[in-house]
């Protein structure tokens, strides 16, 4: 059976798509840092353009943008590490008294209802003593041994951490040339449609990134001020970290909540202080969901909350933690593609056959 030109063209594109998918799957570990670098370059491109409009050379603007990103990441690390290192040793000292206080309330209540329930405080104290102190030397030995065993993997991780900002810098330098070359690969008949799709996707991503930065800044201020008013000593680092971490939906908020509750539990030693901190985070979630995100990010992306959860799980399963970071922006681009495919489907004979599309006057 002879194939028509259109059928051969479709088969050729299918073969190219399968070959491309196979190549990407085969080279996924190598391509990942380059993909992350491309995402970073796209996110930092407006900064370079803004600096170029103020007569800053492109090479210097790209370097300043990368340096700014590195400083932000370093600031996040410097915010979260002292909080964890300060709270971790307090667990061994303060959790057993809390459990004893809980026992004093729980045991009489359980006995009144015919139950014999009590928390083994000494067992918990011994467990904490083993986990937190007394084994630092052994833990260091295990870490060093794992580094020696998996030295190549460790070097690969460190190499990728160095490679990604370097590749992002060169992409920022040659961004216009790279975009021009990529557009030249698109077949000429497809260029208008592809150009409209990329323009719409760029508008969606631009609105998402700008709105998300505003949301992060507003929430960082809110959590820091609200936790300080509650009396939490670590209000500023935990509040700022929570505001910045909401860039990763649900995961960032959950991690900030856990840190804040742990700090409140160790500081206040009372249920009221913990409830006040929980109330602050509940109010922050309400403000983010019903005011900040709809007003600043807008409904342009149009992802339902269930779609957000599915996107996080799917991208996290496919690409790990990096997939969680890029889940929403990538889903926004996919949503633009789905809308266009839906429009083609609705206007196609598959959805609207010729007989059904005929008007009553034609019958």
C-alpha positions as CSV (number, residue, x, y, z in Angstrom):
1,X,0.0,0.0,0.0
2,X,1.4,3.4,-1.0
3,X,1.4,6.2,1.5
4,X,0.4,9.7,0.7
5,X,2.7,12.6,1.2
6,X,0.8,13.7,4.3
7,X,0.9,10.2,5.8
8,X,4.6,9.9,5.2
9,X,5.1,13.3,6.8
10,X,3.1,12.3,9.9
11,X,5.1,9.0,10.2
12,X,8.4,11.0,9.8
13,X,7.4,13.3,12.6
14,X,6.3,10.4,14.8
15,X,9.7,8.7,14.2
16,X,11.5,11.9,15.1
17,X,9.5,12.3,18.2
18,X,10.2,8.7,19.3
19,X,13.9,9.1,18.6
20,X,14.0,12.4,20.5
21,X,12.2,11.0,23.5
22,X,14.6,8.0,23.5
23,X,17.6,10.3,23.3
24,X,16.3,12.5,26.1
25,X,15.6,9.5,28.3
26,X,19.1,8.1,27.6
27,X,20.9,11.4,28.3
28,X,18.6,12.6,31.1
29,X,21.3,12.7,33.8
30,X,23.5,14.7,31.5
31,X,20.7,17.0,30.2
32,X,19.3,17.8,33.6
33,X,21.8,20.6,34.6
34,X,21.5,22.1,31.1
35,X,17.7,22.2,31.4
36,X,17.9,23.7,34.9
37,X,20.4,26.3,33.6
38,X,18.0,27.2,30.7
39,X,15.2,27.7,33.3
40,X,17.4,29.9,35.4
41,X,18.5,31.9,32.3
42,X,14.8,32.4,31.3
43,X,13.9,33.5,34.8
44,X,16.9,35.9,35.0
45,X,16.5,37.3,31.5
46,X,14.2,40.2,32.6
47,X,16.9,41.3,35.1
48,X,19.5,41.4,32.3
49,X,17.1,43.4,30.0
50,X,16.4,45.8,32.8
51,X,20.1,46.4,33.4
52,X,20.8,46.7,29.7
53,X,18.2,49.5,29.5
54,X,20.3,51.4,32.0
55,X,23.5,51.0,29.9
56,X,24.9,48.1,31.8
57,X,26.9,45.8,29.4
58,X,25.3,42.5,28.8
59,X,28.2,40.5,30.1
60,X,28.2,42.5,33.3
61,X,24.4,42.3,33.6
62,X,24.4,38.5,33.2
63,X,27.1,38.2,35.9
64,X,25.2,40.4,38.3
65,X,22.0,38.4,37.7
66,X,23.7,35.1,38.4
67,X,25.5,36.6,41.5
68,X,22.1,37.9,42.8
69,X,20.6,34.5,42.4
70,X,23.6,32.9,44.2
71,X,23.3,35.4,47.1
72,X,19.5,34.7,47.5
73,X,20.2,30.9,47.6
74,X,23.0,31.5,50.1
75,X,20.8,33.7,52.2
76,X,18.1,31.0,52.4
77,X,20.7,28.4,53.5
78,X,22.1,30.8,56.1
79,X,18.6,31.5,57.4
80,X,17.5,27.8,57.7
81,X,20.7,26.2,58.9
82,X,21.1,28.2,62.2
83,X,17.4,27.6,63.0
84,X,17.9,23.8,62.7
85,X,21.2,23.7,64.5
86,X,19.8,25.8,67.4
87,X,16.6,23.8,67.8
88,X,18.0,20.3,67.3
89,X,20.0,20.1,70.6
90,X,17.1,21.5,72.6
91,X,15.0,18.5,71.7
92,X,16.9,16.2,74.0
93,X,16.4,18.5,76.9
94,X,12.9,19.8,76.5
95,X,10.9,17.0,74.9
96,X,11.0,14.7,78.0
97,X,9.6,17.4,80.3
98,X,6.8,18.0,77.8
99,X,6.0,14.3,77.7
100,X,5.9,14.1,81.4
101,X,3.5,17.0,81.5
102,X,1.4,15.2,78.9
103,X,1.5,12.1,81.0
104,X,0.2,14.0,84.0
105,X,-2.8,15.0,82.0
106,X,-3.3,11.8,79.9
107,X,-3.0,9.1,82.5
108,X,-5.8,10.2,84.9
109,X,-8.0,10.9,82.0
110,X,-7.4,7.4,80.5
111,X,-7.9,5.7,83.9
112,X,-11.3,7.4,84.3
113,X,-12.4,5.7,81.1
114,X,-10.9,2.4,82.0
115,X,-7.7,2.5,80.0
116,X,-4.1,2.1,81.1
117,X,-2.1,4.4,78.8
118,X,1.2,6.2,79.6
119,X,4.1,7.5,77.5
120,X,7.4,5.8,78.2
121,X,9.3,9.1,78.9
122,X,12.5,7.3,79.8
123,X,12.5,5.3,76.6
124,X,12.0,8.5,74.6
125,X,14.8,10.2,76.6
126,X,17.1,7.3,75.8
127,X,16.2,7.4,72.1
128,X,16.8,11.1,71.9
129,X,20.1,10.7,73.7
130,X,21.2,8.1,71.1
131,X,20.0,10.1,68.2
132,X,21.2,13.6,69.1
133,X,24.3,13.1,71.2
134,X,27.0,10.6,71.8
135,X,27.3,9.4,68.2
136,X,28.6,12.5,66.4
137,X,32.0,10.8,65.7
138,X,30.3,7.7,64.3
139,X,28.0,9.9,62.2
140,X,31.0,11.8,60.8
141,X,32.7,8.4,60.1
142,X,29.6,7.2,58.2
143,X,29.4,10.4,56.2
144,X,33.1,10.3,55.2
145,X,32.8,6.6,54.3
146,X,29.8,7.3,52.1
147,X,31.7,10.1,50.5
148,X,34.6,7.7,49.7
149,X,32.2,5.0,48.4
150,X,30.1,7.3,46.4
151,X,32.9,9.7,45.5
152,X,32.0,9.8,41.8
153,X,28.4,10.6,42.6
154,X,29.4,13.4,45.0
155,X,31.8,14.9,42.4
156,X,29.0,14.7,39.8
157,X,26.6,16.7,42.1
158,X,29.3,19.3,42.9
159,X,30.1,19.5,39.2
160,X,26.5,20.1,38.3
161,X,26.2,22.8,41.0
162,X,29.1,24.6,39.4
163,X,28.0,23.9,35.8
164,X,24.5,25.2,36.1
165,X,25.3,28.8,36.8
166,X,28.1,28.8,34.2
167,X,25.8,27.5,31.5
168,X,23.1,29.9,32.6
169,X,25.6,32.8,32.3
170,X,26.5,31.9,28.7
171,X,22.8,31.4,27.8
172,X,22.1,34.9,29.1
173,X,24.9,36.3,27.0
174,X,23.7,34.6,23.8
175,X,20.0,34.5,24.5
176,X,18.8,36.3,21.4
177,X,21.1,34.2,19.1
178,X,19.9,31.0,20.8
179,X,16.2,31.9,20.4
180,X,16.8,32.9,16.7
181,X,18.5,29.6,15.9
182,X,15.7,27.6,17.7
183,X,13.0,29.5,15.7
184,X,14.9,28.8,12.4
185,X,14.5,25.0,13.1
186,X,10.7,25.3,13.0
187,X,9.3,24.6,9.5
188,X,8.2,27.8,7.8
189,X,4.5,26.9,7.5
190,X,4.4,26.3,11.3
191,X,6.2,29.5,12.4
192,X,3.2,31.8,12.8
193,X,1.3,29.2,15.0
194,X,4.5,28.3,17.0
195,X,5.3,32.0,17.4
196,X,1.8,32.7,18.8
197,X,2.0,29.7,21.1
198,X,5.4,30.9,22.4
199,X,4.2,34.4,22.9
200,X,1.2,33.2,24.9
201,X,3.4,30.9,27.0
202,X,5.9,33.6,27.6
203,X,3.1,36.0,28.8
204,X,1.8,33.3,31.2
205,X,5.2,32.5,32.6
206,X,6.1,36.2,32.9
207,X,2.9,36.9,34.8
208,X,3.5,33.8,37.0
209,X,7.0,34.7,37.9
210,X,6.3,38.4,38.6
211,X,3.3,37.6,40.7
212,X,5.0,34.8,42.6
213,X,7.9,37.1,43.6
214,X,5.4,39.6,45.0
215,X,3.6,36.9,46.9
216,X,6.8,35.6,48.3
217,X,7.8,39.1,49.5
218,X,4.5,39.9,51.0
219,X,4.3,36.6,52.9
220,X,7.9,36.9,54.2
221,X,6.9,40.2,55.7
222,X,3.6,38.9,57.1
223,X,5.1,35.8,58.7
224,X,8.1,37.6,60.2
225,X,5.9,40.4,61.7
226,X,3.1,38.1,62.9
227,X,5.4,35.6,64.5
228,X,7.3,38.5,66.2
229,X,4.0,39.8,67.6
230,X,3.2,36.3,68.9
231,X,6.6,36.4,70.7
232,X,8.5,33.8,68.8
233,X,12.3,34.5,69.2
234,X,13.1,33.1,65.7
235,X,10.3,35.0,64.0
236,X,12.5,36.7,61.4
237,X,14.5,33.7,60.0
238,X,11.5,31.4,60.1
239,X,9.1,34.0,58.7
240,X,11.4,35.0,55.9
241,X,12.2,31.3,55.1
242,X,8.5,30.5,54.9
243,X,7.8,33.4,52.6
244,X,10.5,32.4,50.2
245,X,9.7,28.7,50.4
246,X,6.1,29.2,49.2
247,X,7.6,29.2,45.7
248,X,7.3,25.4,46.1
249,X,3.6,24.9,46.7
250,X,2.6,23.0,49.9
251,X,6.1,21.7,50.5
252,X,7.5,25.1,51.4
253,X,4.6,26.1,53.5
254,X,4.6,22.7,55.3
255,X,8.3,22.9,56.1
256,X,8.0,26.5,57.4
257,X,5.0,25.4,59.6
258,X,7.0,22.4,61.0
259,X,9.9,24.7,61.9
260,X,7.7,27.3,63.5
261,X,5.7,24.8,65.5
262,X,8.9,23.1,66.7
263,X,10.4,26.4,67.7
264,X,7.2,27.4,69.5
265,X,7.0,24.1,71.3
266,X,10.6,24.4,72.6
267,X,10.3,28.1,73.5
268,X,6.8,28.5,75.0
269,X,6.4,25.1,76.7
270,X,2.7,25.6,76.5
271,X,-0.2,24.7,74.2
272,X,-1.3,28.3,73.9
273,X,2.0,29.4,72.2
274,X,1.8,26.6,69.8
275,X,-1.8,27.4,68.9
276,X,-0.9,31.0,68.3
277,X,1.8,30.1,65.9
278,X,-0.5,27.7,64.1
279,X,-3.1,30.4,63.9
280,X,-0.6,32.7,62.3
281,X,0.2,30.1,59.6
282,X,-3.5,29.4,59.1
283,X,-4.1,33.1,58.6
284,X,-1.2,33.3,56.2
285,X,-2.6,30.4,54.2
286,X,-6.0,32.1,53.9
287,X,-4.4,35.4,52.9
288,X,-2.3,33.7,50.2
289,X,-5.0,31.5,48.8
290,X,-7.9,34.0,48.8
291,X,-6.2,37.4,48.4
292,X,-2.5,37.4,47.3
293,X,-2.4,34.6,44.7
294,X,-5.7,35.6,43.0
295,X,-4.7,39.3,43.0
296,X,-1.0,39.1,42.2
297,X,-0.7,35.9,40.2
298,X,-4.2,36.0,38.8
299,X,-6.3,33.4,37.1
300,X,-4.2,33.5,34.0
301,X,-2.7,30.1,34.6
302,X,-6.1,28.6,35.4
303,X,-4.8,25.5,37.3
304,X,-7.4,23.9,39.6
305,X,-6.0,23.0,43.1
306,X,-6.3,19.3,42.2
307,X,-4.4,20.0,39.0
308,X,-1.7,21.7,41.1
309,X,-1.4,18.6,43.4
310,X,-1.3,16.3,40.4
311,X,1.4,18.5,38.6
312,X,3.6,18.5,41.8
313,X,3.3,14.7,42.1
314,X,3.8,14.0,38.4
315,X,6.8,16.3,37.9
316,X,8.3,15.2,41.2
317,X,8.1,11.6,40.2
318,X,9.6,12.3,36.8
319,X,12.4,14.8,37.7
320,X,12.7,14.6,41.5
321,X,13.0,17.8,43.6
322,X,13.8,19.9,40.5
323,X,10.5,18.7,39.0
324,X,8.7,20.0,42.1
325,X,10.3,23.4,41.5
326,X,9.4,23.6,37.9
327,X,6.0,21.9,38.2
328,X,3.8,25.0,38.1
329,X,5.6,27.0,35.4
330,X,5.8,23.9,33.2
331,X,2.2,23.1,33.8
332,X,1.3,26.6,32.7
333,X,3.0,26.0,29.4
334,X,1.4,22.7,29.0
335,X,-2.0,24.3,29.8
336,X,-1.5,26.7,26.9
337,X,-0.8,23.7,24.6
338,X,-3.8,21.8,25.9
339,X,-6.0,24.8,25.2
340,X,-4.8,25.0,21.6
341,X,-5.2,21.2,21.2
342,X,-8.7,21.5,22.6
343,X,-9.5,24.3,20.1
344,X,-8.3,22.1,17.2
345,X,-10.3,19.2,18.5
346,X,-13.5,21.2,18.8
347,X,-13.2,22.6,15.3
348,X,-12.2,19.2,13.8
349,X,-14.5,16.8,12.0
350,X,-13.8,14.3,14.8
351,X,-15.8,16.5,17.2
352,X,-18.2,18.0,14.7
353,X,-19.0,15.7,11.8
354,X,-20.1,17.3,8.5
355,X,-23.7,16.0,8.8
356,X,-24.1,17.5,12.3
357,X,-22.5,20.7,11.3
358,X,-25.0,21.3,8.5
359,X,-27.6,24.0,9.1
360,X,-31.3,23.2,8.9
361,X,-31.5,25.4,5.7
362,X,-29.2,23.0,3.9
363,X,-31.5,20.0,4.5
